[in-house]
Amino acid sequence: MNLPEIYIIEQNYERAIFYLDEIKKHTVKYLYGNVYIERKEKFEARYKLCETELKKNEKVKYYSQHT
């Protein structure tokens, strides 16, 4: 388990995105084929999950502030 996964479990999506960005900056360039595709798909899925959850949280905060 890596840091983004830990922060996703803890529902700290901003911190998870930070570490996903760091992973993206320092990716291993020599991976090809199935491993490369698998890692890319996992990365994109985690990033999308974080963005979706952050948008949900913003809507909840906005709604609670304006009611």
N, CA, C, O and CB atoms as a CASP TS submission, in Angstrom:
PFRMAT TS
TARGET T0000
AUTHOR 0000-0000-0000
METHOD Language model
MODEL 1
PARENT N/A
ATOM      1  N   MET     1       0.849  -1.169   0.000  1.00  0.00           N
ATOM      2  CA  MET     1       0.000   0.000   0.000  1.00  0.00           C
ATOM      3  C   MET     1       0.898   1.237   0.000  1.00  0.00           C
ATOM      4  O   MET     1       1.886   1.295   0.732  1.00  0.00           O
ATOM      5  CB  MET     1      -0.968  -0.005   1.224  1.00  0.00           C
ATOM      6  N   ASN     2       0.550   2.217  -0.819  1.00  0.00           N
ATOM      7  CA  ASN     2       1.346   3.425  -0.878  1.00  0.00           C
ATOM      8  C   ASN     2       0.599   4.606  -0.241  1.00  0.00           C
ATOM      9  O   ASN     2      -0.556   4.469   0.162  1.00  0.00           O
ATOM     10  CB  ASN     2       1.713   3.742  -2.331  1.00  0.00           C
ATOM     11  N   LEU     3       1.250   5.739  -0.155  1.00  0.00           N
ATOM     12  CA  LEU     3       0.667   6.889   0.544  1.00  0.00           C
ATOM     13  C   LEU     3      -0.671   7.351  -0.031  1.00  0.00           C
ATOM     14  O   LEU     3      -1.590   7.607   0.747  1.00  0.00           O
ATOM     15  CB  LEU     3       1.633   8.032   0.512  1.00  0.00           C
ATOM     16  N   PRO     4      -0.830   7.471  -1.342  1.00  0.00           N
ATOM     17  CA  PRO     4      -2.148   7.878  -1.836  1.00  0.00           C
ATOM     18  C   PRO     4      -3.264   6.925  -1.406  1.00  0.00           C
ATOM     19  O   PRO     4      -4.363   7.370  -1.075  1.00  0.00           O
ATOM     20  CB  PRO     4      -2.122   7.972  -3.346  1.00  0.00           C
ATOM     21  N   GLU     5      -2.994   5.635  -1.409  1.00  0.00           N
ATOM     22  CA  GLU     5      -4.009   4.668  -0.988  1.00  0.00           C
ATOM     23  C   GLU     5      -4.369   4.857   0.484  1.00  0.00           C
ATOM     24  O   GLU     5      -5.538   4.764   0.858  1.00  0.00           O
ATOM     25  CB  GLU     5      -3.514   3.235  -1.230  1.00  0.00           C
ATOM     26  N   ILE     6      -3.380   5.118   1.303  1.00  0.00           N
ATOM     27  CA  ILE     6      -3.628   5.336   2.732  1.00  0.00           C
ATOM     28  C   ILE     6      -4.505   6.569   2.931  1.00  0.00           C
ATOM     29  O   ILE     6      -5.460   6.539   3.707  1.00  0.00           O
ATOM     30  CB  ILE     6      -2.294   5.495   3.503  1.00  0.00           C
ATOM     31  N   TYR     7      -4.179   7.647   2.230  1.00  0.00           N
ATOM     32  CA  TYR     7      -4.966   8.871   2.375  1.00  0.00           C
ATOM     33  C   TYR     7      -6.365   8.726   1.789  1.00  0.00           C
ATOM     34  O   TYR     7      -7.300   9.364   2.273  1.00  0.00           O
ATOM     35  CB  TYR     7      -4.252  10.032   1.711  1.00  0.00           C
ATOM     36  N   ILE     8      -6.526   7.909   0.767  1.00  0.00           N
ATOM     37  CA  ILE     8      -7.869   7.647   0.246  1.00  0.00           C
ATOM     38  C   ILE     8      -8.690   6.906   1.285  1.00  0.00           C
ATOM     39  O   ILE     8      -9.858   7.231   1.495  1.00  0.00           O
ATOM     40  CB  ILE     8      -7.803   6.836  -1.067  1.00  0.00           C
ATOM     41  N   ILE     9      -8.100   5.920   1.936  1.00  0.00           N
ATOM     42  CA  ILE     9      -8.809   5.187   2.992  1.00  0.00           C
ATOM     43  C   ILE     9      -9.201   6.128   4.131  1.00  0.00           C
ATOM     44  O   ILE     9     -10.292   6.018   4.690  1.00  0.00           O
ATOM     45  CB  ILE     9      -7.934   4.031   3.532  1.00  0.00           C
ATOM     46  N   GLU    10      -8.302   7.053   4.467  1.00  0.00           N
ATOM     47  CA  GLU    10      -8.581   8.023   5.526  1.00  0.00           C
ATOM     48  C   GLU    10      -9.483   9.160   5.047  1.00  0.00           C
ATOM     49  O   GLU    10      -9.828  10.042   5.833  1.00  0.00           O
ATOM     50  CB  GLU    10      -7.281   8.593   6.063  1.00  0.00           C
ATOM     51  N   GLN    11      -9.861   9.154   3.791  1.00  0.00           N
ATOM     52  CA  GLN    11     -10.703  10.159   3.151  1.00  0.00           C
ATOM     53  C   GLN    11     -10.067  11.551   3.171  1.00  0.00           C
ATOM     54  O   GLN    11     -10.766  12.561   3.258  1.00  0.00           O
ATOM     55  CB  GLN    11     -12.056  10.205   3.831  1.00  0.00           C
ATOM     56  N   ASN    12      -8.759  11.591   3.091  1.00  0.00           N
ATOM     57  CA  ASN    12      -8.023  12.844   2.970  1.00  0.00           C
ATOM     58  C   ASN    12      -7.612  12.963   1.497  1.00  0.00           C
ATOM     59  O   ASN    12      -6.466  12.700   1.131  1.00  0.00           O
ATOM     60  CB  ASN    12      -6.761  12.889   3.948  1.00  0.00           C
ATOM     61  N   TYR    13      -8.578  13.365   0.667  1.00  0.00           N
ATOM     62  CA  TYR    13      -8.404  13.322  -0.775  1.00  0.00           C
ATOM     63  C   TYR    13      -7.429  14.380  -1.288  1.00  0.00           C
ATOM     64  O   TYR    13      -6.742  14.149  -2.283  1.00  0.00           O
ATOM     65  CB  TYR    13      -9.734  13.493  -1.448  1.00  0.00           C
ATOM     66  N   GLU    14      -7.356  15.520  -0.636  1.00  0.00           N
ATOM     67  CA  GLU    14      -6.405  16.547  -1.062  1.00  0.00           C
ATOM     68  C   GLU    14      -4.971  16.046  -0.921  1.00  0.00           C
ATOM     69  O   GLU    14      -4.138  16.245  -1.806  1.00  0.00           O
ATOM     70  CB  GLU    14      -6.601  17.835  -0.245  1.00  0.00           C
ATOM     71  N   ARG    15      -4.701  15.400   0.199  1.00  0.00           N
ATOM     72  CA  ARG    15      -3.352  14.865   0.424  1.00  0.00           C
ATOM     73  C   ARG    15      -3.062  13.706  -0.530  1.00  0.00           C
ATOM     74  O   ARG    15      -1.934  13.554  -1.000  1.00  0.00           O
ATOM     75  CB  ARG    15      -3.191  14.399   1.889  1.00  0.00           C
ATOM     76  N   ALA    16      -4.073  12.893  -0.816  1.00  0.00           N
ATOM     77  CA  ALA    16      -3.902  11.789  -1.763  1.00  0.00           C
ATOM     78  C   ALA    16      -3.544  12.326  -3.146  1.00  0.00           C
ATOM     79  O   ALA    16      -2.674  11.776  -3.821  1.00  0.00           O
ATOM     80  CB  ALA    16      -5.186  10.932  -1.836  1.00  0.00           C
ATOM     81  N   ILE    17      -4.217  13.401  -3.569  1.00  0.00           N
ATOM     82  CA  ILE    17      -3.907  14.000  -4.869  1.00  0.00           C
ATOM     83  C   ILE    17      -2.493  14.553  -4.873  1.00  0.00           C
ATOM     84  O   ILE    17      -1.787  14.444  -5.876  1.00  0.00           O
ATOM     85  CB  ILE    17      -4.913  15.112  -5.211  1.00  0.00           C
ATOM     86  N   PHE    18      -2.075  15.143  -3.766  1.00  0.00           N
ATOM     87  CA  PHE    18      -0.705  15.645  -3.676  1.00  0.00           C
ATOM     88  C   PHE    18       0.294  14.521  -3.956  1.00  0.00           C
ATOM     89  O   PHE    18       1.215  14.691  -4.755  1.00  0.00           O
ATOM     90  CB  PHE    18      -0.443  16.263  -2.284  1.00  0.00           C
ATOM     91  N   TYR    19       0.111  13.381  -3.303  1.00  0.00           N
ATOM     92  CA  TYR    19       1.047  12.275  -3.494  1.00  0.00           C
ATOM     93  C   TYR    19       0.891  11.616  -4.863  1.00  0.00           C
ATOM     94  O   TYR    19       1.864  11.103  -5.415  1.00  0.00           O
ATOM     95  CB  TYR    19       0.854  11.238  -2.402  1.00  0.00           C
ATOM     96  N   LEU    20      -0.318  11.624  -5.415  1.00  0.00           N
ATOM     97  CA  LEU    20      -0.481  11.119  -6.780  1.00  0.00           C
ATOM     98  C   LEU    20       0.287  12.002  -7.764  1.00  0.00           C
ATOM     99  O   LEU    20       0.897  11.505  -8.711  1.00  0.00           O
ATOM    100  CB  LEU    20      -1.982  11.060  -7.165  1.00  0.00           C
ATOM    101  N   ASP    21       0.251  13.310  -7.531  1.00  0.00           N
ATOM    102  CA  ASP    21       1.028  14.223  -8.381  1.00  0.00           C
ATOM    103  C   ASP    21       2.522  13.961  -8.239  1.00  0.00           C
ATOM    104  O   ASP    21       3.257  14.001  -9.226  1.00  0.00           O
ATOM    105  CB  ASP    21       0.716  15.687  -8.027  1.00  0.00           C
ATOM    106  N   GLU    22       2.970  13.695  -7.028  1.00  0.00           N
ATOM    107  CA  GLU    22       4.389  13.391  -6.812  1.00  0.00           C
ATOM    108  C   GLU    22       4.789  12.095  -7.517  1.00  0.00           C
ATOM    109  O   GLU    22       5.862  12.011  -8.113  1.00  0.00           O
ATOM    110  CB  GLU    22       4.693  13.287  -5.307  1.00  0.00           C
ATOM    111  N   ILE    23       3.933  11.105  -7.445  1.00  0.00           N
ATOM    112  CA  ILE    23       4.201   9.836  -8.138  1.00  0.00           C
ATOM    113  C   ILE    23       4.284  10.081  -9.637  1.00  0.00           C
ATOM    114  O   ILE    23       5.142   9.521 -10.321  1.00  0.00           O
ATOM    115  CB  ILE    23       3.099   8.783  -7.820  1.00  0.00           C
ATOM    116  N   LYS    24       3.392  10.919 -10.141  1.00  0.00           N
ATOM    117  CA  LYS    24       3.378  11.206 -11.576  1.00  0.00           C
ATOM    118  C   LYS    24       4.689  11.883 -12.009  1.00  0.00           C
ATOM    119  O   LYS    24       5.201  11.610 -13.094  1.00  0.00           O
ATOM    120  CB  LYS    24       2.169  12.102 -11.932  1.00  0.00           C
ATOM    121  N   LYS    25       5.223  12.761 -11.161  1.00  0.00           N
ATOM    122  CA  LYS    25       6.476  13.445 -11.472  1.00  0.00           C
ATOM    123  C   LYS    25       7.655  12.473 -11.524  1.00  0.00           C
ATOM    124  O   LYS    25       8.583  12.661 -12.310  1.00  0.00           O
ATOM    125  CB  LYS    25       6.747  14.535 -10.441  1.00  0.00           C
ATOM    126  N   HIS    26       7.617  11.439 -10.691  1.00  0.00           N
ATOM    127  CA  HIS    26       8.762  10.552 -10.523  1.00  0.00           C
ATOM    128  C   HIS    26       8.459   9.129 -10.970  1.00  0.00           C
ATOM    129  O   HIS    26       8.860   8.171 -10.309  1.00  0.00           O
ATOM    130  CB  HIS    26       9.206  10.549  -9.079  1.00  0.00           C
ATOM    131  N   THR    27       7.759   8.986 -12.077  1.00  0.00           N
ATOM    132  CA  THR    27       7.416   7.641 -12.543  1.00  0.00           C
ATOM    133  C   THR    27       8.631   6.965 -13.169  1.00  0.00           C
ATOM    134  O   THR    27       9.547   7.616 -13.672  1.00  0.00           O
ATOM    135  CB  THR    27       6.258   7.699 -13.557  1.00  0.00           C
ATOM    136  N   VAL    28       8.605   5.679 -13.121  1.00  0.00           N
ATOM    137  CA  VAL    28       9.653   4.880 -13.745  1.00  0.00           C
ATOM    138  C   VAL    28       9.375   4.863 -15.243  1.00  0.00           C
ATOM    139  O   VAL    28       8.264   4.541 -15.665  1.00  0.00           O
ATOM    140  CB  VAL    28       9.708   3.420 -13.148  1.00  0.00           C
ATOM    141  N   LYS    29      10.358   5.201 -16.031  1.00  0.00           N
ATOM    142  CA  LYS    29      10.155   5.372 -17.473  1.00  0.00           C
ATOM    143  C   LYS    29      10.384   4.096 -18.276  1.00  0.00           C
ATOM    144  O   LYS    29      10.034   4.048 -19.455  1.00  0.00           O
ATOM    145  CB  LYS    29      11.068   6.447 -17.987  1.00  0.00           C
ATOM    146  N   TYR    30      10.955   3.074 -17.676  1.00  0.00           N
ATOM    147  CA  TYR    30      11.325   1.902 -18.459  1.00  0.00           C
ATOM    148  C   TYR    30      10.266   0.812 -18.465  1.00  0.00           C
ATOM    149  O   TYR    30      10.484  -0.237 -19.072  1.00  0.00           O
ATOM    150  CB  TYR    30      12.601   1.340 -17.943  1.00  0.00           C
ATOM    151  N   LEU    31       9.144   1.017 -17.822  1.00  0.00           N
ATOM    152  CA  LEU    31       8.098  -0.004 -17.814  1.00  0.00           C
ATOM    153  C   LEU    31       7.271   0.069 -19.092  1.00  0.00           C
ATOM    154  O   LEU    31       6.850   1.147 -19.510  1.00  0.00           O
ATOM    155  CB  LEU    31       7.191   0.159 -16.581  1.00  0.00           C
ATOM    156  N   TYR    32       7.046  -1.077 -19.700  1.00  0.00           N
ATOM    157  CA  TYR    32       6.286  -1.138 -20.931  1.00  0.00           C
ATOM    158  C   TYR    32       5.263  -2.256 -20.832  1.00  0.00           C
ATOM    159  O   TYR    32       5.309  -3.078 -19.917  1.00  0.00           O
ATOM    160  CB  TYR    32       7.212  -1.347 -22.142  1.00  0.00           C
ATOM    161  N   GLY    33       4.362  -2.276 -21.760  1.00  0.00           N
ATOM    162  CA  GLY    33       3.417  -3.375 -21.864  1.00  0.00           C
ATOM    163  C   GLY    33       2.381  -3.375 -20.767  1.00  0.00           C
ATOM    164  O   GLY    33       1.868  -2.326 -20.376  1.00  0.00           O
ATOM    165  N   ASN    34       2.077  -4.565 -20.271  1.00  0.00           N
ATOM    166  CA  ASN    34       0.988  -4.746 -19.323  1.00  0.00           C
ATOM    167  C   ASN    34       1.216  -4.023 -18.003  1.00  0.00           C
ATOM    168  O   ASN    34       0.278  -3.464 -17.436  1.00  0.00           O
ATOM    169  CB  ASN    34       0.784  -6.203 -19.064  1.00  0.00           C
ATOM    170  N   VAL    35       2.430  -4.027 -17.515  1.00  0.00           N
ATOM    171  CA  VAL    35       2.715  -3.374 -16.230  1.00  0.00           C
ATOM    172  C   VAL    35       2.486  -1.873 -16.353  1.00  0.00           C
ATOM    173  O   VAL    35       1.884  -1.260 -15.472  1.00  0.00           O
ATOM    174  CB  VAL    35       4.171  -3.665 -15.771  1.00  0.00           C
ATOM    175  N   TYR    36       2.954  -1.294 -17.420  1.00  0.00           N
ATOM    176  CA  TYR    36       2.782   0.136 -17.652  1.00  0.00           C
ATOM    177  C   TYR    36       1.297   0.490 -17.736  1.00  0.00           C
ATOM    178  O   TYR    36       0.851   1.448 -17.105  1.00  0.00           O
ATOM    179  CB  TYR    36       3.508   0.565 -18.939  1.00  0.00           C
ATOM    180  N   ILE    37       0.547  -0.265 -18.499  1.00  0.00           N
ATOM    181  CA  ILE    37      -0.885  -0.012 -18.677  1.00  0.00           C
ATOM    182  C   ILE    37      -1.623  -0.189 -17.357  1.00  0.00           C
ATOM    183  O   ILE    37      -2.484   0.620 -17.010  1.00  0.00           O
ATOM    184  CB  ILE    37      -1.474  -0.951 -19.747  1.00  0.00           C
ATOM    185  N   GLU    38      -1.288  -1.243 -16.623  1.00  0.00           N
ATOM    186  CA  GLU    38      -1.946  -1.505 -15.334  1.00  0.00           C
ATOM    187  C   GLU    38      -1.696  -0.369 -14.349  1.00  0.00           C
ATOM    188  O   GLU    38      -2.628   0.091 -13.689  1.00  0.00           O
ATOM    189  CB  GLU    38      -1.451  -2.833 -14.737  1.00  0.00           C
ATOM    190  N   ARG    39      -0.458   0.087 -14.243  1.00  0.00           N
ATOM    191  CA  ARG    39      -0.139   1.183 -13.328  1.00  0.00           C
ATOM    192  C   ARG    39      -0.847   2.462 -13.740  1.00  0.00           C
ATOM    193  O   ARG    39      -1.351   3.200 -12.894  1.00  0.00           O
ATOM    194  CB  ARG    39       1.370   1.416 -13.277  1.00  0.00           C
ATOM    195  N   LYS    40      -0.884   2.720 -15.036  1.00  0.00           N
ATOM    196  CA  LYS    40      -1.542   3.929 -15.529  1.00  0.00           C
ATOM    197  C   LYS    40      -3.034   3.895 -15.212  1.00  0.00           C
ATOM    198  O   LYS    40      -3.597   4.904 -14.789  1.00  0.00           O
ATOM    199  CB  LYS    40      -1.323   4.084 -17.045  1.00  0.00           C
ATOM    200  N   GLU    41      -3.674   2.756 -15.409  1.00  0.00           N
ATOM    201  CA  GLU    41      -5.109   2.623 -15.121  1.00  0.00           C
ATOM    202  C   GLU    41      -5.393   2.799 -13.633  1.00  0.00           C
ATOM    203  O   GLU    41      -6.355   3.473 -13.264  1.00  0.00           O
ATOM    204  CB  GLU    41      -5.627   1.256 -15.594  1.00  0.00           C
ATOM    205  N   LYS    42      -4.570   2.201 -12.776  1.00  0.00           N
ATOM    206  CA  LYS    42      -4.755   2.350 -11.329  1.00  0.00           C
ATOM    207  C   LYS    42      -4.581   3.802 -10.917  1.00  0.00           C
ATOM    208  O   LYS    42      -5.360   4.325 -10.120  1.00  0.00           O
ATOM    209  CB  LYS    42      -3.765   1.458 -10.560  1.00  0.00           C
ATOM    210  N   PHE    43      -3.560   4.451 -11.457  1.00  0.00           N
ATOM    211  CA  PHE    43      -3.300   5.847 -11.146  1.00  0.00           C
ATOM    212  C   PHE    43      -4.493   6.716 -11.542  1.00  0.00           C
ATOM    213  O   PHE    43      -4.959   7.540 -10.755  1.00  0.00           O
ATOM    214  CB  PHE    43      -2.027   6.325 -11.858  1.00  0.00           C
ATOM    215  N   GLU    44      -4.980   6.528 -12.761  1.00  0.00           N
ATOM    216  CA  GLU    44      -6.105   7.328 -13.244  1.00  0.00           C
ATOM    217  C   GLU    44      -7.362   7.078 -12.425  1.00  0.00           C
ATOM    218  O   GLU    44      -8.119   8.011 -12.157  1.00  0.00           O
ATOM    219  CB  GLU    44      -6.376   7.026 -14.712  1.00  0.00           C
ATOM    220  N   ALA    45      -7.592   5.840 -12.025  1.00  0.00           N
ATOM    221  CA  ALA    45      -8.776   5.513 -11.221  1.00  0.00           C
ATOM    222  C   ALA    45      -8.696   6.172  -9.842  1.00  0.00           C
ATOM    223  O   ALA    45      -9.695   6.699  -9.351  1.00  0.00           O
ATOM    224  CB  ALA    45      -8.919   3.983 -11.071  1.00  0.00           C
ATOM    225  N   ARG    46      -7.530   6.146  -9.222  1.00  0.00           N
ATOM    226  CA  ARG    46      -7.369   6.787  -7.909  1.00  0.00           C
ATOM    227  C   ARG    46      -7.541   8.293  -8.006  1.00  0.00           C
ATOM    228  O   ARG    46      -8.186   8.907  -7.156  1.00  0.00           O
ATOM    229  CB  ARG    46      -5.996   6.459  -7.316  1.00  0.00           C
ATOM    230  N   TYR    47      -6.969   8.882  -9.032  1.00  0.00           N
ATOM    231  CA  TYR    47      -7.069  10.325  -9.230  1.00  0.00           C
ATOM    232  C   TYR    47      -8.524  10.733  -9.449  1.00  0.00           C
ATOM    233  O   TYR    47      -8.991  11.720  -8.881  1.00  0.00           O
ATOM    234  CB  TYR    47      -6.202  10.770 -10.423  1.00  0.00           C
ATOM    235  N   LYS    48      -9.232   9.972 -10.270  1.00  0.00           N
ATOM    236  CA  LYS    48     -10.637  10.256 -10.551  1.00  0.00           C
ATOM    237  C   LYS    48     -11.487  10.117  -9.288  1.00  0.00           C
ATOM    238  O   LYS    48     -12.377  10.932  -9.047  1.00  0.00           O
ATOM    239  CB  LYS    48     -11.162   9.320 -11.649  1.00  0.00           C
ATOM    240  N   LEU    49     -11.218   9.100  -8.491  1.00  0.00           N
ATOM    241  CA  LEU    49     -11.936   8.907  -7.230  1.00  0.00           C
ATOM    242  C   LEU    49     -11.741  10.116  -6.317  1.00  0.00           C
ATOM    243  O   LEU    49     -12.703  10.622  -5.739  1.00  0.00           O
ATOM    244  CB  LEU    49     -11.459   7.619  -6.524  1.00  0.00           C
ATOM    245  N   CYS    50     -10.513  10.572  -6.189  1.00  0.00           N
ATOM    246  CA  CYS    50     -10.223  11.723  -5.331  1.00  0.00           C
ATOM    247  C   CYS    50     -10.944  12.971  -5.814  1.00  0.00           C
ATOM    248  O   CYS    50     -11.540  13.698  -5.019  1.00  0.00           O
ATOM    249  CB  CYS    50      -8.720  11.980  -5.279  1.00  0.00           C
ATOM    250  N   GLU    51     -10.889  13.216  -7.105  1.00  0.00           N
ATOM    251  CA  GLU    51     -11.559  14.399  -7.648  1.00  0.00           C
ATOM    252  C   GLU    51     -13.062  14.329  -7.441  1.00  0.00           C
ATOM    253  O   GLU    51     -13.685  15.330  -7.090  1.00  0.00           O
ATOM    254  CB  GLU    51     -11.248  14.552  -9.133  1.00  0.00           C
ATOM    255  N   THR    52     -13.649  13.167  -7.652  1.00  0.00           N
ATOM    256  CA  THR    52     -15.089  12.988  -7.467  1.00  0.00           C
ATOM    257  C   THR    52     -15.480  13.232  -6.014  1.00  0.00           C
ATOM    258  O   THR    52     -16.456  13.931  -5.743  1.00  0.00           O
ATOM    259  CB  THR    52     -15.517  11.577  -7.902  1.00  0.00           C
ATOM    260  N   GLU    53     -14.730  12.667  -5.088  1.00  0.00           N
ATOM    261  CA  GLU    53     -15.035  12.831  -3.673  1.00  0.00           C
ATOM    262  C   GLU    53     -14.857  14.281  -3.226  1.00  0.00           C
ATOM    263  O   GLU    53     -15.642  14.777  -2.417  1.00  0.00           O
ATOM    264  CB  GLU    53     -14.151  11.913  -2.836  1.00  0.00           C
ATOM    265  N   LEU    54     -13.845  14.958  -3.738  1.00  0.00           N
ATOM    266  CA  LEU    54     -13.656  16.371  -3.390  1.00  0.00           C
ATOM    267  C   LEU    54     -14.818  17.217  -3.900  1.00  0.00           C
ATOM    268  O   LEU    54     -15.270  18.130  -3.209  1.00  0.00           O
ATOM    269  CB  LEU    54     -12.327  16.896  -3.968  1.00  0.00           C
ATOM    270  N   LYS    55     -15.304  16.921  -5.099  1.00  0.00           N
ATOM    271  CA  LYS    55     -16.459  17.652  -5.634  1.00  0.00           C
ATOM    272  C   LYS    55     -17.701  17.401  -4.791  1.00  0.00           C
ATOM    273  O   LYS    55     -18.478  18.325  -4.548  1.00  0.00           O
ATOM    274  CB  LYS    55     -16.724  17.248  -7.091  1.00  0.00           C
ATOM    275  N   LYS    56     -17.899  16.174  -4.345  1.00  0.00           N
ATOM    276  CA  LYS    56     -19.036  15.861  -3.470  1.00  0.00           C
ATOM    277  C   LYS    56     -18.943  16.651  -2.175  1.00  0.00           C
ATOM    278  O   LYS    56     -19.931  17.221  -1.711  1.00  0.00           O
ATOM    279  CB  LYS    56     -19.093  14.350  -3.167  1.00  0.00           C
ATOM    280  N   ASN    57     -17.743  16.681  -1.592  1.00  0.00           N
ATOM    281  CA  ASN    57     -17.547  17.397  -0.334  1.00  0.00           C
ATOM    282  C   ASN    57     -17.787  18.891  -0.502  1.00  0.00           C
ATOM    283  O   ASN    57     -18.340  19.530   0.394  1.00  0.00           O
ATOM    284  CB  ASN    57     -16.141  17.152   0.200  1.00  0.00           C
ATOM    285  N   GLU    58     -17.384  19.456  -1.628  1.00  0.00           N
ATOM    286  CA  GLU    58     -17.618  20.877  -1.880  1.00  0.00           C
ATOM    287  C   GLU    58     -19.103  21.167  -1.978  1.00  0.00           C
ATOM    288  O   GLU    58     -19.570  22.181  -1.461  1.00  0.00           O
ATOM    289  CB  GLU    58     -16.908  21.324  -3.160  1.00  0.00           C
ATOM    290  N   LYS    59     -19.853  20.289  -2.636  1.00  0.00           N
ATOM    291  CA  LYS    59     -21.301  20.475  -2.747  1.00  0.00           C
ATOM    292  C   LYS    59     -21.955  20.403  -1.379  1.00  0.00           C
ATOM    293  O   LYS    59     -22.854  21.192  -1.084  1.00  0.00           O
ATOM    294  CB  LYS    59     -21.914  19.424  -3.681  1.00  0.00           C
ATOM    295  N   VAL    60     -21.522  19.472  -0.541  1.00  0.00           N
ATOM    296  CA  VAL    60     -22.088  19.336   0.808  1.00  0.00           C
ATOM    297  C   VAL    60     -21.776  20.579   1.623  1.00  0.00           C
ATOM    298  O   VAL    60     -22.655  21.104   2.306  1.00  0.00           O
ATOM    299  CB  VAL    60     -21.537  18.072   1.518  1.00  0.00           C
ATOM    300  N   LYS    61     -20.539  21.059   1.564  1.00  0.00           N
ATOM    301  CA  LYS    61     -20.160  22.264   2.300  1.00  0.00           C
ATOM    302  C   LYS    61     -20.970  23.464   1.821  1.00  0.00           C
ATOM    303  O   LYS    61     -21.452  24.250   2.636  1.00  0.00           O
ATOM    304  CB  LYS    61     -18.656  22.542   2.143  1.00  0.00           C
ATOM    305  N   TYR    62     -21.122  23.611   0.503  1.00  0.00           N
ATOM    306  CA  TYR    62     -21.862  24.731  -0.049  1.00  0.00           C
ATOM    307  C   TYR    62     -23.308  24.677   0.411  1.00  0.00           C
ATOM    308  O   TYR    62     -23.868  25.692   0.826  1.00  0.00           O
ATOM    309  CB  TYR    62     -21.784  24.732  -1.578  1.00  0.00           C
ATOM    310  N   TYR    63     -23.909  23.513   0.342  1.00  0.00           N
ATOM    311  CA  TYR    63     -25.305  23.350   0.730  1.00  0.00           C
ATOM    312  C   TYR    63     -25.491  23.657   2.211  1.00  0.00           C
ATOM    313  O   TYR    63     -26.447  24.339   2.583  1.00  0.00           O
ATOM    314  CB  TYR    63     -25.789  21.928   0.416  1.00  0.00           C
ATOM    315  N   SER    64     -24.597  23.167   3.058  1.00  0.00           N
ATOM    316  CA  SER    64     -24.740  23.370   4.498  1.00  0.00           C
ATOM    317  C   SER    64     -24.513  24.837   4.880  1.00  0.00           C
ATOM    318  O   SER    64     -25.068  25.307   5.873  1.00  0.00           O
ATOM    319  CB  SER    64     -23.758  22.470   5.258  1.00  0.00           C
ATOM    320  N   GLN    65     -23.707  25.557   4.107  1.00  0.00           N
ATOM    321  CA  GLN    65     -23.467  26.964   4.407  1.00  0.00           C
ATOM    322  C   GLN    65     -24.621  27.857   3.953  1.00  0.00           C
ATOM    323  O   GLN    65     -24.810  28.948   4.491  1.00  0.00           O
ATOM    324  CB  GLN    65     -22.176  27.419   3.751  1.00  0.00           C
ATOM    325  N   HIS    66     -25.382  27.406   2.980  1.00  0.00           N
ATOM    326  CA  HIS    66     -26.437  28.237   2.402  1.00  0.00           C
ATOM    327  C   HIS    66     -27.836  27.778   2.790  1.00  0.00           C
ATOM    328  O   HIS    66     -28.808  28.126   2.120  1.00  0.00           O
ATOM    329  CB  HIS    66     -26.313  28.248   0.905  1.00  0.00           C
ATOM    330  N   THR    67     -27.947  27.019   3.838  1.00  0.00           N
ATOM    331  CA  THR    67     -29.284  26.619   4.303  1.00  0.00           C
ATOM    332  C   THR    67     -29.541  27.168   5.676  1.00  0.00           C
ATOM    333  O   THR    67     -30.611  26.941   6.241  1.00  0.00           O
ATOM    334  CB  THR    67     -29.436  25.096   4.313  1.00  0.00           C
TER
END
